[in-house]
């Protein structure tokens, strides 16, 4: 029988399974969706970034809702709303419709992951946190593992619309398991007022900034519009930082960044998370459009990264015990950078077995860094502050992933233009520089990791 220390992390991580299977399946199906909707493949990054932007914008309300109405209730309602949004995406007939329904889908997704992590952090004692966090990654890794294969099979045998419709039975199962086995973690505290002003400032700031990045250099809007949106977004976020200090109950209390390990997770881990957002977007496009592989063959190769990440469960506790958090984060980040840059050496003639092995090892090393960083990041945060911590963490994660997709699409577009092409007619050599830049970007995380003490997180080992 599965123990509670394993069962609860697996159940509350089911939204990560839904999100990862949704993202990885869609990444594999991008060329087919583009052909069906008659749009350039790179323009479909709008369907990905709109969802991630919706997550980033609406995640801030998840902590307040969980504290006000109970984490278990909000968790189940969020899964139901995500599943409904998936059904609508499955009937979209144009790119604007797909983008709109992805935003609606993001409303549910915005509350699933942070509330699930909040349930976990409140239910599991510190002595079991490393083990719980490892099990917390299992459903998401399984989603990433079967997603590319499932997406390739669906696109090859039936319509791409089924990549969204398959979320519905998974969502129903997740709700049933949560209702049956997860205890509510509603904190006995008086309700606090909702920070409407703070929410509007965050929504405006994040939307304008990501919108500016999305339209920059793509002829989707005049250049001055992109610059104006970037300035407006930066101003809104700056005003929120000032105003939140004056609020007794801000929607996200930025003072939790004073905890060094948490600050390292949020700020130091951003370059790593941006790379994680770019790679799953770039790989299927390179394999299918650049190398001419079928969706099923592409999925069979990219599944290697998820298989490697699943191996983290076997080596994670031993790695932390033998090395400690600081050396593990530093070494795993350097190796992750090297693996990302090695993907730039792939070509249509590269043996598929070699690509599979490289992707598998890269997935393992990357997952080691992310699990270690997340586990350490929440170790010093008091439980009464966990709702703010999980909310800000989830918002930073989704914003970073969105930036990764925008960065990946922009790099490929720029390289194609440099080679005399355009965003519609892409070639294998248009993808290589993007992986080099993504690999170099991850090294920026080292500036934060080197500042950690050698014995940081010793109580978790």
C-alpha positions in Angstrom: 0.0 0.0 0.0 1.3 3.5 -0.9 2.2 5.5 2.2 0.6 8.9 2.7 4.1 10.6 2.3 4.0 9.3 -1.3 0.3 9.4 -2.1 -0.3 13.0 -1.2 2.6 14.4 -3.3 1.5 12.3 -6.3 -2.2 13.4 -6.1 -1.4 17.1 -5.6 1.1 16.9 -8.4 -1.6 15.7 -10.8 -2.1 19.2 -12.2 1.5 19.2 -13.2 0.8 16.0 -15.0 -2.1 17.7 -16.8 -0.1 20.8 -17.6 3.0 18.9 -18.8 1.1 16.5 -20.9 -0.8 19.4 -22.4 2.4 21.4 -23.2 4.5 18.5 -24.5 1.6 17.1 -26.6 1.0 20.5 -28.1 4.7 21.1 -28.8 4.8 17.9 -30.8 1.7 18.8 -32.7 2.6 22.5 -33.5 3.4 21.9 -37.2 0.1 20.0 -37.7 -1.9 22.7 -35.9 -0.2 25.4 -38.0 -1.1 23.5 -41.2 -4.7 23.0 -40.1 -5.2 26.7 -39.0 -3.1 27.9 -42.0 -0.6 30.0 -40.0 3.2 30.0 -39.8 4.5 27.5 -37.2 6.4 30.1 -35.2 3.2 32.2 -34.8 1.7 29.3 -32.8 4.0 30.3 -29.9 1.1 32.8 -29.3 -1.0 29.8 -28.2 1.7 28.7 -25.7 2.7 32.2 -24.4 -1.0 33.2 -24.0 -1.6 30.2 -21.8 1.6 30.9 -19.8 0.7 34.6 -19.5 -2.7 33.7 -18.3 -1.1 31.5 -15.6 1.2 34.3 -14.5 -1.5 36.9 -14.4 -4.1 34.8 -12.4 -1.8 32.8 -10.2 -1.6 35.7 -7.6 -5.2 35.1 -6.6 -4.6 31.4 -5.9 -3.1 32.0 -2.5 -5.9 34.3 -1.4 -8.6 31.9 -2.6 -6.9 28.9 -0.9 -6.7 30.8 2.4 -10.3 32.1 2.1 -12.2 29.0 0.8 -9.9 26.1 1.6 -7.1 24.7 -0.5 -8.8 21.4 -1.3 -11.9 23.0 -2.6 -10.0 25.5 -4.8 -7.7 22.7 -6.0 -10.6 20.6 -7.3 -12.5 23.6 -8.9 -9.3 24.6 -10.6 -8.8 21.2 -12.2 -12.5 21.3 -13.4 -12.0 24.7 -15.0 -8.8 23.6 -16.7 -10.5 20.6 -18.2 -13.4 22.8 -19.5 -10.9 25.1 -21.1 -9.2 22.1 -22.7 -12.5 21.0 -24.2 -13.0 24.5 -25.8 -9.4 24.5 -27.2 -10.3 21.2 -28.9 -13.1 22.9 -31.0 -11.1 26.1 -31.9 -11.2 26.9 -35.7 -8.7 29.7 -35.9 -5.6 31.0 -34.1 -7.4 33.9 -32.3 -10.0 31.4 -31.0 -7.2 29.0 -29.8 -5.4 31.9 -28.1 -8.6 33.0 -26.4 -9.5 29.5 -25.2 -5.9 28.9 -24.0 -6.3 32.1 -21.8 -9.5 30.6 -20.4 -7.7 27.3 -19.8 -5.0 29.3 -18.0 -7.6 30.6 -15.5 -7.9 27.0 -14.1 -4.3 26.2 -14.5 -3.3 29.3 -12.6 -4.7 27.8 -9.4 -3.9 24.1 -9.8 -0.2 24.0 -9.3 0.4 26.6 -6.5 -2.5 25.4 -4.4 -1.4 21.8 -4.9 2.1 22.7 -3.7 0.6 24.6 -0.8 -1.3 21.5 0.3 2.0 19.5 0.1 4.1 22.0 2.1 1.5 22.2 4.8 1.0 18.4 5.0 4.5 17.1 4.9 7.1 17.5 7.8 10.5 18.9 6.9 12.2 15.6 7.6 10.2 14.0 4.7 10.4 17.0 2.4 13.1 15.8 0.0 11.3 12.5 -0.5 8.0 14.3 -0.9 9.4 16.7 -3.5 10.9 13.8 -5.5 7.5 12.1 -5.5 5.9 15.4 -6.4 7.9 15.4 -9.6 6.8 11.9 -10.7 3.4 12.8 -12.2 4.8 15.8 -14.1 7.7 13.7 -15.5 5.3 11.0 -16.6 3.2 13.7 -18.3 6.3 15.0 -20.1 7.3 11.4 -20.9 4.1 10.2 -22.5 3.2 13.6 -24.0 5.5 13.6 -27.0 4.6 10.0 -27.9 0.9 10.6 -27.3 1.0 13.8 -29.4 2.9 12.1 -32.2 0.4 9.2 -32.2 -2.7 11.5 -32.1 -1.4 13.7 -34.9 -0.4 10.7 -37.0 -3.7 8.7 -36.5 -6.4 11.3 -35.9 -7.0 15.0 -35.5 -4.8 17.4 -33.4 -8.0 18.4 -31.6 -7.7 15.3 -29.4 -4.6 16.6 -27.8 -6.9 18.9 -25.8 -9.8 16.6 -25.4 -7.8 13.8 -23.7 -7.3 16.2 -20.7 -10.9 15.7 -19.7 -10.8 12.1 -18.3 -7.4 12.8 -16.6 -9.0 15.9 -15.0 -12.0 13.9 -13.7 -9.7 11.2 -12.2 -7.5 13.9 -10.5 -10.6 15.4 -8.9 -11.8 12.0 -7.7 -8.4 11.2 -6.1 -8.2 14.6 -4.4 -11.7 14.3 -3.0 -11.0 10.8 -1.7 -7.5 11.0 -0.2 -6.4 14.7 0.4 -7.3 16.4 3.6 -8.2 20.1 3.5 -5.5 22.4 4.7 -7.7 25.4 5.4 -5.9 27.6 8.0 -7.9 28.8 10.9 -7.4 32.5 10.4 -9.7 35.4 9.9 -10.3 36.3 6.2 -8.2 39.1 4.8 -9.5 41.6 2.2 -8.6 41.0 -1.4 -5.9 43.4 -2.8 -7.7 44.5 -5.9 -5.2 47.3 -6.6 -2.3 45.0 -6.3 -3.9 42.4 -8.6 -4.6 44.9 -11.3 -1.1 46.3 -11.2 0.4 42.8 -11.4 -1.9 41.8 -14.3 -1.2 45.0 -16.2 2.6 44.7 -15.6 2.9 41.1 -16.6 0.6 41.3 -19.6 2.3 44.4 -21.0 5.8 43.1 -20.5 5.2 39.7 -22.1 3.1 41.2 -24.8 6.0 43.6 -25.6 8.4 40.7 -25.9 6.0 38.7 -28.0 5.5 41.4 -30.6 9.0 42.8 -30.7 10.6 42.3 -34.1 7.8 40.2 -35.5 5.7 42.8 -37.4 2.8 42.0 -35.2 2.7 45.6 -34.0 4.6 48.8 -34.7 7.9 49.1 -32.9 6.7 52.0 -30.8 3.8 49.9 -29.5 6.2 47.2 -28.2 8.4 49.8 -26.5 5.3 51.5 -25.0 4.0 48.2 -23.6 7.4 47.4 -22.2 7.6 50.7 -20.4 4.0 50.5 -19.1 4.6 47.0 -17.8 7.8 47.9 -16.1 6.1 51.0 -14.5 3.1 48.9 -13.3 5.4 46.3 -11.7 7.5 49.1 -10.1 4.4 50.7 -8.6 3.3 47.4 -7.2 6.7 46.9 -5.5 6.3 50.3 -3.8 2.5 50.0 -3.0 2.8 46.4 -1.6 5.0 47.6 1.2 2.3 49.9 2.3 -0.4 47.2 2.2 -1.2 45.2 5.4 -2.3 42.3 3.2 -0.8 42.5 -0.3 -1.8 39.9 -2.8 1.8 38.8 -2.9 4.0 39.8 0.0 7.4 40.5 -1.6 9.0 40.6 1.9 9.3 36.8 1.7 12.2 37.4 -0.7 14.3 38.2 2.4 14.7 34.5 2.9 18.0 33.8 1.1 17.2 30.3 -0.1 13.8 31.3 -1.3 15.3 34.3 -3.1 17.8 32.0 -4.8 15.0 29.8 -6.0 13.0 32.7 -7.4 15.6 35.0 -8.8 18.6 32.8 -9.2 16.6 30.0 -10.8 15.0 32.3 -13.5 17.7 31.6 -16.2 17.3 27.9 -15.7 13.5 28.1 -16.0 13.7 30.3 -19.1 15.8 27.6 -20.7 13.3 24.9 -19.7 10.6 26.9 -21.4 12.6 27.3 -24.7 13.9 23.8 -25.2 10.6 21.9 -25.4 9.3 24.5 -27.9 12.5 24.3 -30.1 13.2 20.6 -30.1 9.9 19.4 -31.9 10.1 22.2 -34.4 13.8 21.4 -35.2 13.1 17.7 -35.5 10.0 18.0 -37.6 10.5 21.1 -39.7 14.3 21.2 -39.8 15.1 17.5 -40.0 11.9 16.3 -41.7 10.9 13.7 -39.1 7.3 12.6 -38.5 5.4 13.8 -35.4 5.7 10.2 -34.0 9.4 10.0 -34.6 9.9 13.4 -33.1 7.9 12.4 -30.0 9.9 9.2 -29.7 13.1 11.2 -29.4 12.0 14.1 -27.2 10.5 11.6 -24.7 14.1 10.9 -23.7 14.2 14.2 -21.7 11.3 13.0 -19.6 12.7 9.5 -19.1 15.9 11.2 -17.9 14.0 13.4 -15.5 12.2 10.3 -14.1 15.6 8.9 -13.2 15.9 11.8 -10.7 13.8 9.8 -8.2 16.5 7.1 -8.1 19.5 9.4 -7.6 18.2 12.6 -5.9 18.4 11.7 -2.2 21.8 10.1 -2.7 23.1 13.1 -4.6 22.0 15.6 -2.0 23.3 13.5 0.8 26.8 13.0 -0.8 27.2 16.4 -2.3 25.0 18.9 -0.5 22.7 21.5 -2.1 25.3 24.1 -3.2 27.8 21.8 -5.0 24.9 19.9 -6.6 23.3 23.1 -7.9 26.6 24.5 -9.3 27.7 21.3 -11.0 24.2 20.4 -12.4 23.8 23.9 -13.8 27.1 23.8 -15.6 26.3 20.4 -17.1 22.8 21.5 -18.0 24.4 24.4 -20.0 26.7 22.0 -21.8 23.9 19.7 -22.7 21.7 22.5 -24.1 24.6 23.7 -26.2 25.3 20.2 -27.5 21.8 20.1 -29.0 23.1 22.7 -31.4 25.3 20.1 -33.0 22.4 17.9 -34.0 21.8 17.6 -37.7 19.6 15.5 -40.0 22.4 13.0 -40.2 23.0 12.6 -36.5 22.1 9.0 -35.4 18.8 8.9 -33.6 20.3 6.8 -30.8 22.9 9.4 -30.1 20.3 12.2 -29.9 18.2 10.0 -27.6 21.0 9.4 -25.2 22.0 13.1 -25.1 18.5 14.2 -24.5 18.1 11.6 -21.8 21.2 12.6 -19.9 20.3 16.3 -20.3 16.8 15.6 -18.8 18.4 13.9 -15.8 20.9 16.6 -15.0 18.3 19.4 -15.5 15.8 17.7 -13.3 18.4 17.3 -10.5 19.0 21.0 -10.5 15.3 21.9 -10.5 14.3 19.5 -7.7 17.3 20.6 -5.5 16.6 24.3 -6.1 12.8 23.9 -5.3 13.3 21.8 -2.2 15.9 24.2 -0.8 13.9 27.2 -1.8 11.0 26.5 0.5 13.1 25.2 3.5 13.3 28.5 5.4 9.8 29.8 4.7 7.4 29.7 7.7 4.2 27.8 7.1 2.0 30.8 7.7 3.8 32.5 4.7 3.6 29.4 2.4 0.6 30.6 0.4 2.5 33.8 -0.6 5.7 31.7 -1.2 4.0 29.1 -3.5 2.0 31.8 -5.3 5.1 33.9 -6.1 7.1 30.8 -7.0 4.4 29.6 -9.5 4.0 33.0 -11.0 7.8 33.4 -11.5 7.9 29.9 -13.0 5.2 30.4 -15.5 6.5 33.9 -16.5 10.0 32.4 -17.0 8.6 29.6 -19.2 6.7 32.1 -21.2 9.9 34.1 -21.7 11.6 31.0 -22.8 9.1 30.3 -25.5 9.3 33.9 -26.7 13.1 33.8 -26.6 13.2 30.6 -28.6 10.9 31.8 -31.3 12.7 35.1 -31.6 16.1 33.5 -31.9 14.9 31.1 -34.6 13.2 34.0 -36.5 16.4 36.2 -36.2 18.6 33.3 -37.4 16.3 32.5 -40.3 16.3 36.2 -41.4 20.1 36.3 -41.1 20.3 33.3 -43.4 18.0 35.1 -45.9 14.8 33.2 -45.0 11.7 34.0 -43.1 9.6 32.6 -40.2 7.6 30.4 -42.5 10.4 28.6 -44.4 12.7 27.3 -41.7 15.8 25.0 -42.1 17.8 22.8 -39.8 20.6 25.4 -39.4 18.2 28.0 -38.2 17.8 26.3 -34.8 21.4 25.7 -33.8 22.3 29.3 -32.5 19.1 29.2 -30.3 20.4 26.2 -28.3 23.8 27.9 -27.9 22.2 31.1 -26.5 19.8 29.0 -24.2 22.8 27.0 -22.9 24.8 30.1 -22.1 21.8 31.7 -20.4 21.6 29.0 -17.8 25.0 29.9 -16.5 23.6 33.1 -15.1 22.1 31.1 -12.3 25.5 30.4 -11.0 25.8 33.9 -9.7 23.2 33.1 -7.1 24.2 29.5 -6.4 27.8 30.5 -5.6 26.5 32.8 -2.8 24.9 29.9 -0.9 26.7 28.5 2.2 28.3 25.1 1.8 26.1 23.6 4.5 22.9 25.2 3.2 19.9 22.9 3.7 21.8 20.6 6.0 18.6 19.9 7.9 16.9 18.5 4.8 19.7 16.0 3.9 
